[in-house]
Amino acid sequence: PDCSLTGTEKMATEREPPPFGDGDGDVEGEGDDSEFREVEGGEDLFVSTTSTLESSPSSPEPASLPAEDTSVKSNGPKSDTLLDDDREDLFAEATEEVSLDSPEREHILSPEPTPAITPVSPTLIAPRSELKISHPMMFDRTKEELEEEANGDVFDIHVSVSDPEKVGDGMNAYMAYRVSTKTTLSMFNSKEFTVKRRFSDFLGLHSKLAAKYMHVGYIVPPAPEKSLVGMTKVKVGKEDPSSGDFVEKRRASLERYLQRTIKHPTLLQDPDLRNFLESNELPRAVSTQALSGAGILRMVNKAADAVNKMTIKMNESDAWFEEKQQQFENLDQQLRKLHTSVDLLVCHRKELSANTAAFAKSAAMLGNSEDHTALSRALSQLAEVEEKIDQLHQEQACADFYLFAELLSDYVRLITSVKGVFDYRMKCWQKWQDAQATLQKKREADAKLQYANKPDKVQQAKEEIREWEARVQQGERDFEQISKTIRKEVGRFEKERIKDFKTVIIKYLESLVQTQQQLIKYWEAFLPEAKAIA
């Protein structure tokens, strides 16, 4: 019987004549599919489908996969028009199932789920997203995940921390900060709201988020570090410039912490975060000493020690995880070295500012004692220029610290969190292996009971075996899920890291250029005064 042209066949007839034997471009529905060849690459795109057709006679989704890939690979941009015209045919009329002759595709067409393995290469994902064709279960990627990746996790919400205020007296005093939020997201009760929060509230928020999400593979931004020395100075109430610097540094670090947290699509929807931003009253956070600064590092190191003490050592079979772990180790070391260098640069700039101020003072005193009028005026002018340069050095030292040093400090602690989720993955694997070992012991015990002919205990042993089989299956699912989550989280982290460093480095370079341009203006204005000395 005659059959109508499917989407694939229509596309084949509209292309340039392929090098087939008969050359008429008419493809029969039951013809020999093994004769299909890629025109340009010369490689077999399709293999004989006899066995595939016999094993799975009806499976429309895989049939659409080669039709789509053939158009993308063979025709390039021209295939977009063809797909737009015949998209309905591609998915509705395809009746034959074929398999791609590629090892990377075997697990995609397999009926058994493999969520721990990334199913496709980037070259295949790109044309799919451009053509907006979705295969909900084919690649373990939901529509929301694709939209999230395309939009770059951009949410209409802005949070700021401002107006630090000292509350109370003596050692019971604390600093309260104004947390202001502006958003159009429907999950919040209003578009603009402001609350007062103390430092321990921020630590309490981080504690709740870390307990919920880190053990399942989500990277939770770390809270700012505690400083007993800095806070003690604030509580005592001495008029010390360093106290003001400490409060401003803490305010800026709290603001960056919240901004990183609300950028995370999962954390943003957490009710604890919404309560933190909206509720006027929060329960007092307790036991926050271990959740900040060195406490976070100790918590991660504790997880790492547990991994090191595992009875069964994990032989990493996924090259991606092995590569990423080594990459983050190297990145951690290099960021720490760079942070140390920038700290020295900040100290050097502050010393330069102090020495410039001393020089300006000495030049002014020398000008006052000079009898020569022109020279005296030039020295006084020089003192004024040096005072302005002193101010420039102070401003540049602040830019060195707030723009560059703080970014490096934040990412050193962020990478500690990243390494922490890798350790949780290894612990999840260990739990799975322990369950398998226990199941094996239960089966051996059951075999011994059957051999000893003890039917009264065999039934209990069978129930225990079923229980541990369920635990093994759950452990495998948990391991696959945390691996999938970490892959997604690392991709999001890398994207944010590159964007953050690009933004900060541009701002930092602009501040350097502005400082140098201002220096040139000061010296150019002073030069005629120096030449006027006669």
DRENDREN-630595 format. One record per residue (C-alpha): x, y, z. Coordinates in steps of 0.05 Angstrom, whole numbers, padded with zeros to 5 digits, always signed. Example, Ala and Ser with C-alpha at 12.3 -4.5 7.8 and 13.67 -1.06 7.14 Angstrom:
DRENDREN-630595
+00246-00090+00156;+00273-00021+00143;
This chain:
DRENDREN-630595
+00000+00000+00000;+00021+00072-00013;+00044+00112+00047;+00049+00188+00054;+00115+00224+00063;+00135+00233+00136;+00172+00294+00162;+00239+00260+00151;+00222+00240+00080;+00197+00310+00062;+00262+00339+00086;+00300+00287+00046;+00264+00306-00018;+00277+00380-00008;+00352+00374+00003;+00404+00372-00051;+00403+00304-00084;+00438+00254-00038;+00485+00202-00067;+00434+00145-00066;+00433+00090-00117;+00368+00108-00152;+00373+00183-00141;+00298+00195-00143;+00294+00218-00070;+00230+00177-00058;+00236+00140+00008;+00189+00082+00020;+00161+00074+00090;+00184+00002+00094;+00248+00010+00054;+00319-00007+00073;+00339+00046+00124;+00410+00020+00127;+00424+00055+00062;+00417+00124+00094;+00484+00160+00096;+00506+00230+00118;+00522+00269+00055;+00579+00313+00081;+00611+00273+00138;+00610+00206+00102;+00596+00171+00168;+00537+00124+00179;+00483+00162+00215;+00436+00102+00215;+00447+00028+00221;+00400-00027+00201;+00337-00023+00243;+00311-00093+00234;+00329-00115+00305;+00305-00049+00334;+00238-00053+00299;+00228-00124+00323;+00246-00109+00395;+00206-00044+00403;+00152-00038+00350;+00120+00025+00378;+00162+00080+00409;+00148+00147+00376;+00196+00191+00417;+00261+00157+00396;+00237+00158+00325;+00235+00234+00327;+00305+00238+00354;+00343+00217+00291;+00297+00257+00247;+00315+00319+00286;+00389+00305+00289;+00393+00289+00215;+00365+00357+00198;+00410+00395+00245;+00474+00360+00224;+00462+00357+00149;+00430+00424+00131;+00453+00473+00184;+00413+00538+00187;+00370+00516+00128;+00339+00461+00170;+00307+00512+00217;+00257+00530+00164;+00243+00458+00147;+00232+00441+00220;+00186+00501+00230;+00143+00478+00171;+00142+00404+00187;+00150+00403+00262;+00082+00370+00271;+00100+00316+00221;+00165+00302+00256;+00132+00282+00320;+00063+00258+00297;+00076+00216+00235;+00143+00183+00249;+00129+00109+00253;+00198+00077+00247;+00248+00070+00304;+00321+00073+00288;+00383+00073+00331;+00443+00118+00322;+00510+00086+00311;+00543+00123+00368;+00565+00098+00437;+00544+00164+00469;+00471+00151+00449;+00463+00079+00473;+00445+00098+00543;+00395+00150+00518;+00354+00098+00480;+00361+00048+00537;+00295+00036+00574;+00331+00036+00640;+00342+00104+00674;+00413+00129+00684;+00406+00197+00718;+00477+00197+00744;+00506+00200+00673;+00501+00263+00632;+00464+00237+00571;+00484+00285+00515;+00542+00326+00492;+00537+00403+00488;+00537+00401+00412;+00470+00366+00413;+00438+00408+00467;+00451+00474+00432;+00409+00462+00369;+00353+00433+00411;+00347+00495+00454;+00349+00540+00393;+00294+00502+00360;+00254+00499+00425;+00237+00425+00417;+00229+00391+00484;+00236+00318+00501;+00214+00316+00574;+00243+00250+00594;+00296+00240+00541;+00352+00279+00573;+00328+00284+00646;+00320+00359+00636;+00254+00392+00653;+00226+00453+00618;+00239+00494+00680;+00313+00474+00681;+00322+00494+00608;+00288+00561+00620;+00330+00572+00682;+00394+00557+00643;+00372+00603+00585;+00353+00660+00631;+00416+00655+00674;+00379+00652+00741;+00356+00724+00735;+00302+00740+00787;+00267+00807+00797;+00289+00818+00869;+00339+00865+00901;+00363+00863+00973;+00406+00914+01009;+00434+00918+01079;+00443+00988+01108;+00439+01034+01169;+00478+00993+01221;+00453+01014+01290;+00480+00997+01359;+00427+00969+01405;+00439+00965+01481;+00500+00982+01523;+00561+00946+01548;+00576+00874+01531;+00502+00860+01517;+00502+00909+01460;+00494+00886+01388;+00489+00916+01318;+00422+00917+01281;+00420+00924+01206;+00363+00947+01160;+00348+00894+01107;+00308+00925+01050;+00277+00884+00994;+00246+00905+00928;+00213+00852+00884;+00156+00836+00838;+00156+00761+00854;+00088+00735+00873;+00115+00691+00930;+00124+00753+00973;+00066+00791+01006;+00087+00860+00980;+00134+00892+00931;+00176+00931+00982;+00189+00914+01054;+00242+00928+01107;+00261+00890+01170;+00314+00896+01224;+00363+00839+01233;+00423+00826+01277;+00485+00787+01258;+00463+00723+01294;+00399+00723+01251;+00442+00718+01188;+00480+00660+01219;+00415+00626+01238;+00389+00632+01167;+00453+00600+01140;+00447+00544+01191;+00376+00526+01168;+00393+00529+01094;+00457+00488+01102;+00420+00434+01143;+00366+00428+01089;+00406+00431+01024;+00481+00416+01030;+00474+00341+01043;+00434+00333+00979;+00485+00370+00936;+00464+00443+00936;+00519+00496+00945;+00496+00542+01001;+00534+00608+01005;+00572+00614+01071;+00554+00667+01122;+00605+00722+01138;+00659+00708+01190;+00653+00727+01263;+00703+00775+01294;+00706+00776+01369;+00759+00831+01370;+00721+00877+01324;+00654+00867+01358;+00685+00877+01427;+00710+00945+01406;+00641+00964+01381;+00609+00940+01447;+00658+00979+01490;+00640+01041+01450;+00708+01072+01441;+00713+01125+01388;+00761+01085+01346;+00764+01092+01269;+00776+01017+01265;+00708+01004+01297;+00674+01043+01241;+00714+01005+01189;+00694+00939+01221;+00620+00956+01220;+00623+00977+01148;+00661+00915+01127;+00610+00871+01163;+00551+00908+01131;+00580+00899+01061;+00594+00825+01074;+00523+00813+01099;+00495+00847+01037;+00538+00804+00991;+00516+00741+01029;+00442+00757+01020;+00451+00776+00947;+00486+00709+00932;+00432+00671+00970;+00373+00702+00933;+00407+00688+00866;+00400+00613+00879;+00334+00590+00848;+00322+00536+00901;+00343+00576+00962;+00300+00635+00941;+00237+00593+00947;+00255+00568+01017;+00204+00591+01070;+00260+00606+01120;+00291+00656+01072;+00224+00689+01058;+00211+00695+01133;+00280+00725+01142;+00265+00779+01090;+00192+00792+01109;+00176+00775+01181;+00184+00830+01232;+00200+00781+01288;+00245+00720+01283;+00260+00667+01336;+00327+00681+01367;+00383+00642+01333;+00424+00600+01382;+00489+00561+01376;+00514+00604+01319;+00586+00602+01342;+00602+00541+01299;+00568+00569+01237;+00614+00626+01220;+00686+00634+01199;+00729+00577+01223;+00667+00540+01247;+00645+00529+01175;+00714+00503+01157;+00713+00456+01217;+00645+00429+01196;+00670+00415+01125;+00735+00385+01151;+00694+00340+01196;+00657+00314+01135;+00723+00305+01099;+00752+00266+01158;+00691+00220+01156;+00705+00208+01082;+00778+00193+01097;+00757+00141+01149;+00711+00104+01101;+00719+00029+01105;+00712+00023+01029;+00753+00072+00989;+00715+00103+00931;+00746+00092+00863;+00718+00150+00823;+00689+00122+00759;+00664+00189+00733;+00721+00229+00703;+00680+00293+00708;+00678+00291+00784;+00752+00273+00789;+00770+00330+00743;+00726+00381+00779;+00752+00361+00848;+00823+00372+00825;+00804+00437+00792;+00773+00465+00856;+00833+00443+00897;+00879+00482+00850;+00831+00541+00847;+00828+00543+00923;+00904+00546+00929;+00912+00600+00876;+00856+00644+00905;+00886+00640+00974;+00954+00662+00947;+00923+00719+00908;+00882+00740+00968;+00946+00744+01010;+00979+00786+00957;+00920+00834+00952;+00919+00841+01028;+00992+00861+01025;+00975+00910+00970;+00921+00942+01013;+00970+00948+01071;+01022+00978+01024;+00972+01028+00997;+00953+01050+01068;+01026+01058+01087;+01037+01098+01024;+00978+01143+01044;+01006+01154+01113;+01076+01170+01086;+01046+01217+01034;+01009+01254+01090;+01074+01260+01130;+01110+01286+01068;+01055+01338+01056;+01061+01362+01128;+01136+01368+01123;+01132+01406+01056;+01082+01454+01087;+01127+01468+01147;+01186+01478+01100;+01146+01527+01058;+01128+01568+01119;+01200+01575+01139;+01226+01591+01069;+01246+01664+01056;+01244+01660+00980;+01173+01679+00960;+01167+01637+00897;+01199+01576+00929;+01156+01583+00991;+01093+01587+00948;+01115+01526+00907;+01128+01485+00970;+01060+01504+00998;+01028+01484+00932;+01067+01418+00934;+01040+01405+01004;+00969+01416+00980;+00979+01368+00921;+01008+01315+00967;+00948+01321+01013;+00902+01309+00954;+00945+01250+00933;+00940+01223+01004;+00864+01223+00996;+00870+01187+00930;+00913+01132+00961;+00862+01122+01016;+00805+01116+00966;+00846+01067+00924;+00862+01026+00985;+00787+01021+00999;+00775+00999+00927;+00831+00947+00933;+00796+00919+00994;+00721+00924+00980;+00725+00908+00906;+00780+00857+00900;+00803+00829+00967;+00732+00817+00992;+00713+00781+00927;+00772+00735+00935;+00755+00723+01008;+00683+00706+00991;+00704+00656+00938;+00755+00622+00983;+00697+00607+01030;+00649+00590+00973;+00698+00538+00946;+00700+00509+01016;+00625+00498+01009;+00634+00468+00940;+00685+00419+00967;+00636+00404+01023;+00582+00380+00975;+00633+00335+00940;+00648+00304+01008;+00573+00293+01020;+00570+00256+00954;+00625+00210+00977;+00588+00198+01043;+00525+00182+01003;+00565+00131+00962;+00593+00101+01026;+00523+00093+01054;+00502+00057+00991;+00562+00010+00994;+00549-00004+01068;+00477-00024+01051;+00502-00070+00996;+00551-00103+01043;+00497-00113+01096;+00450-00142+01043;+00503-00192+01023;+00511-00213+01095;+00436-00221+01103;+00434-00265+01041;+00490-00308+01067;+00455-00316+01134;+00391-00336+01098;+00428-00388+01058;+00457-00417+01122;+00388-00420+01155;+00359-00456+01095;+00417-00505+01096;+00407-00516+01170;+00332-00527+01158;+00306-00474+01205;+00241-00452+01173;+00220-00411+01233;+00277-00362+01222;+00278-00364+01147;+00216-00319+01141;+00248-00266+01185;+00311-00269+01144;+00271-00260+01079;+00238-00198+01108;+00306-00169+01127;+00332-00183+01057;+00273-00146+01026;+00285-00088+01074;+00358-00083+01056;+00344-00091+00982;+00299-00030+00987;+00355+00007+01024;+00405-00011+00970;+00358+00015+00916;+00345+00078+00955;+00420+00088+00966;+00433+00081+00892;+00378+00131+00876;+00405+00180+00927;+00475+00175+00899;+00451+00186+00828;+00408+00245+00850;+00463+00280+00889;+00511+00269+00830;+00461+00301+00783;+00448+00359+00830;+00523+00373+00840;+00533+00374+00764;+00479+00426+00758;+00503+00466+00818;+00575+00468+00794;+00553+00493+00726;+00513+00548+00759;+00571+00564+00806;+00620+00570+00749;+00574+00616+00711;+00564+00661+00771;+00639+00660+00787;+00659+00684+00717;+00606+00738+00718;+00627+00762+00788;+00700+00765+00771;+00688+00801+00705;+00644+00854+00738;+00692+00865+00796;+00755+00867+00754;+00725+00918+00707;+00704+00962+00766;+00773+00954+00798;+00809+00973+00734;+00763+01033+00725;+00780+01056+00795;+00855+01049+00780;+00848+01088+00716;+00808+01143+00750;+00860+01148+00805;+00918+01155+00756;+00880+01206+00714;+00867+01248+00776;+00941+01243+00795;+00961+01269+00727;+00913+01328+00734;+00942+01346+00802;+01014+01345+00777;+00998+01382+00712;+00965+01437+00753;+01026+01442+00798;+01078+01441+00742;+01070+01516+00723;+01079+01536+00796;+01145+01496+00799;+01169+01528+00734;+01153+01597+00761;+01208+01591+00814;+01260+01643+00795;
